[in-house]
Amino acid sequence: MKDSEELNFDRRRFLGIATMGIAATQLGIVSSARAEAGQGKPADATKRGTNTSFGPLKQIDAGLLNVGYAEAGPADGRAVILLHGWPYDIYSYVDVAPLLASAGYRVIVPYLRGYGTTHFLSSDTFRNGQPSVVALDITALMDALKIDKPILAGFDWGARTANIIGALWPERCKAMVSVSGYLIGSQESGKIPLPPKAELEWWYQFYFATERGRAGYDKYRHDFAKLIWQTASPKWNFDDATFDRSAASFENPDHVPIAIHNYRWRQGLAEGEPKYDDLEKRLAVGPVIGVPTITLEGDANGAPHPDPSSYAKKFSGKYAHRDINGGIGHNLPQEAPQAFAKAVVDVDGF
């Protein structure tokens, strides 16, 4: 719970919400929604698909990368970093960002390595897709932006990245929202065979294990990603414009190498970099996460995902799980932005 001094600060901050709304508009994230003064919660007026763009993206050198990111909300607001998955991008949060900005948060939405305007500082850097490396990218971004302890929220690769930071560096994570719960894995766990029906859901991992799969993904990355969107969110009737906005980010020259390395590494078919071995050993034991967490699951998630009962004990801090109904699939923040934004605000109050 917040102490009285922090609550007083929040009241003063949210009384200026009209000014914050102007700041969000100047960033190019336009929303008719405004938070009620003094409430500190996302406004309810923004619906899915209301927003179609961010403002001009920013770029910053962080670790091995020059990271492209969108930013919204007041510069002195509580920081929230929103992390996308594969094959998605920052537009998964195009409706979530203005909701959180209207509630007084400083919202950062970065392209992960291999997406959009994020690129490597050196052409010699190995295009590594190891999960631990993606997490290090985000801590490097936090350092570059001088953000000490943000709320982390994500789905798919983004949820896994938040999980890893919360497990290995809890001092860098105030709280977490994680779609599909606990997603930390290892090469050893990836070797365990699943029942045939479950294996079928991972068909693309087997495809990516082959050179034909790599070439096919490279050649048909637009059609491939659309197929994943359709199967992972079977009840989400997204239009071509919505998909095309995100698909543009897959043209990043590092996208295919990083995606292929990630999935091959997870099956033990590709080597990682030795300098990250210690991190992978720590993750391989399935560490418990102690930071306050809300996990979310859509009622129509067509992608492989664990049952919530299987991971509840992996969160030792204050914890809650929410099922989000209404035909919500894998890309939960874009399909249910209000529920996702509310989870961020609520976990901040844990």
N, C-alpha and C positions, 0 to 999 in steps of 0.2 A: 504494500500500500504506500501511497505517496505521503510524505510528511506535510505539515501545514504550510511550511515555507514554500515547498514546491507547488502545492495546490494554489497558493496565492499567486505565484508566478504564472501558473497556467491560466488563471482567471484573467490576469492582466494581458497575457499573450492573446487569448481568444477574444477579448473585447476589441482587439484591433483586427478582427478577421476581415473586415471590408478592405482594409489596406493590403492584407495578404492576398485577397482575391485579385486585386489589381496587379500585384507582383506576379501571381501565377499567370494572369492573362498576358503580361509582358513577356513571359517566357514562352508564350504561344500555346499554352494549355488552357483552352477556353472551356468553361463549364458554367452552366446556369446554376449549379448547386453552390450553396454557401452554408457554412456551419452556423448553427445557432450560437449567438454570443454566449460565452461562458460554458458551453457544453463540452467542447473538446472532442467531438465525434464527427465522422464524415457526414456530409449532407446527404439526404435521401433522394434528391431530384435527378442525379445523374444515372442514366440507364445504360445498359450494355450497348456499345456502338455509338454513344453520343459524340465521342471525340475521335478524330481521325488523324491527328498529328501532334507531335511535340513541337516545341520551339526549336530554334537553332541548337544543334547539338554542340556539346563542349568536348574538348580533347585535353588529356593530361598524361604526362609520362608517369608511369607507375610500375616499378619493378622491371620486368622484361618487355613491357608493352607500352604503347601509346593507346590509352583507353578512350573510346568514344562513349559518351553518356548523356542522358537527358537529366535535367534538374528542374525541380519545381518547389514552390513554397518558400517561406522566409529563411534567410541564411542563418538565423539564430534559432531556428526550430529544432526540435528533437530529430536526429537523423534517422532515416529509414532507407535501407538499401534493398532494392527489389531485384531479384535474380531470376532470369528466364531459363528455359530448358532447351532441349533439342527435339525436333527442329523448329524452334520458335525464336523470338527475339524480343526486343524491348517493347514492341507493340502489344505484347501480352498485358502490359500495364498502362495502356493509353487511357483507360477509364479509371483505373485505381489511383494513378498519380494525382489527378486533380481533386479527387475525394480526400486524399491524405493532405494535400497542400491546403485545402480549404479548412482542414482541422488543425492547421498550424505546424505541420511537419515539414522538415527539409527532406525532400524525396530525391534520391539518386537512383537512376536506372541505367546500369552499364551494359554495353555489349560484351558478352564473354569472348574469350580468345577464339578467333576464327569466325567472328560475326561482324557484319556492318563495318563501321569505321575503326574498330579496334585492330591494330596491327603491331607486329613485332618491331622493336627498335633495331634489331640486327637480323640480317638475312641468314646468319650462321646459327641462330638459335634453333634447337630441335623443336619441331612442332609436336609438342607433347600434349596428350589429352588425359593424362592421369588425373583422377579426381582430386588428389591432394594438391596438385599444381594449380588447378583452377581455383582452389580455396586460397592458395598463396597469392594468386593474382588479386583477389578481393581484399586481402589484408594489405597488400601493397597499395591498392587504390585508396583504402581508408587512410593509410599513412600520407599519401600524396595530397589528399583532401583535408588532412588534419582532423579526421573524424576518429575519435577514440573508441567509442562503444555504442555503435548504432543498433537499432532493431534490424534483424535480418529476416527477409521473407522471400520464399521462392517455391518453385515446383520443378519436378523433374531434375535436370542437372543443377538447377538453382537451389532446390531443396537440399540435395545432397551436399552442395557447397556450403550452405548455411549449417547443416548438421556437422560437417567436418570442423568448421570454425568454432561452433559451440562446444564440440567435444575436445578439441586440441587446445584452443585458446579462448576459454570462456570469459576471460577478462576483456576480450574484444567484442563481446556480444551481450547487449542488455537483455534482449528477449528474442524470440523466434516464432515465426509462423511457417509451418512446413506442410506442404501438400503431400499426401500419401505417407506422412509420418517419418519413420526412421529409414534412411536410404543408404547408410554407410555400408559398403561391402568390401570385398577383398578378392584377390585372385584365387585364393583357396576356396572361398565360398562359391566362386564362379565355376568351379570344377564339379560341383555336386549336381548330378543329373536330376531333372524334375520329371514329373509325370508327363506323358506325351502331350496332353492338352495344354499344359503350362508351357512346355517347350515351343509349341506352335506359336504362342503369343510373342516369342522372342525370335521370330523368323528372320528379322533383319540383322540380328547379330550373327547368325550363321551365314547369311548372304555377305555381310561385311568381312567375314573371315577369309573370303576368297578374293583373288585378284579380279575376277569377273565382277564381284560385288562392288569393289572399289571403283572400277571403271564405270559400272552401271550407275552408281550413285553420282559420280562426277558428271556423267553425260545427261542423266535424267533427274538432277537434284530437285528441280521445280516439281515435277510430277511425283517424285518419291516423297517429298515432304508433304504434298497435298494428300497423298494416300495415307500417310501417318496421321495427319490431322483428322481425316475422315474416320479412320478406324479407332483412333484414341478418343474421339469425341463424336460418337455416332448420332447424337441428337442435336448437335450444334450446326445450324444451317448458316454457316458463314458464307459470305459472298466472295466473288473473285477479287474485288478491291481490297477486302480485309486480308485475304491470303497474300495477295501480291505485295502489299506494304511490307509484310514480314519476309517474303521470299527474296526480296532484293538483298537482304542481309546475307543470304547464303552464297552470294557471288564473291564474297571475300575469298581471296586466293588461298587462305589457310584453312578454310572451312572443311573441305573434304579430308585433308591429311589429319586434322585434329579429331574429327568425328570418327574416322576409321581407326586411328590409334587408340582412342578411348575404348571403343568396343572390343578391339583385339586385345588390348591390355587386360581388360576385365575377364577375358576368357583365357588369359595366360598365353596368348599367341603372339604377343609383342612385348619387347623389353621396355621397362621404364628407365629412368635415369638413376644411377646409384646414389646420387646425392639426396634423393627423396626416399631412400629405403627405410630410414628410421621412422619417418612419418607413416609410411605404409604399414610398418610393423605395429605401430601404435593403433592404427585404424583397424587392422586385421582382427584384433581381439573384440571388436564391437563395443567400444567405450560408451559408457552411460553419459548422457547429456544432462547437465545440472541447471542450465539456464531456463527461465520461465518459457513455456512453449504452448502454443495452440497448434494442433494438427487438424487438417481439413481433408475431406474426401468427397468427391462428387458422386452422385448416385448413378451416373452413367459413364463412368471412367472405363473406356475400352482398352486402355493400356495396362500392361502387367503392373499390379500393385499389391502390396501386402494387406492382410486384414488388420484393422486397427487394434484388435486384441493381441496381435502378435508383437506389437512394438510399444505398447503403453508403458511397460516397465523399463524401457530404455530412457525414459525421461524422469529424472529423479527430483527435479525442481517442481514448482507449481505448474500444473499441467491440465489441459482440457482438450477433448476431441470433439469435433463438430462434423456431422454429415450434412452436406449441402444438397438439397433436393431441387428438382425442377429440370431433370435431364442434363445435369452438369457433368461434363467430361473431364479430360485430362488437363486441358488448358484452363484451369479453374479461375485464375484471376481475370482473364479476358471474358470468360463465360458468366462469371458471377462476381463482378467487381465490387458490388456493395458488401457482399459477405466477406470477401477477402479483406477489404479495407477495414471493415468492422473488427475482424480478427486482429489486425495490426494494432488498432486503437485499444482493444480490450486487453491484449497481452502486455501492452505498455503499462496498464494499470495493475498487473499482477504483483 
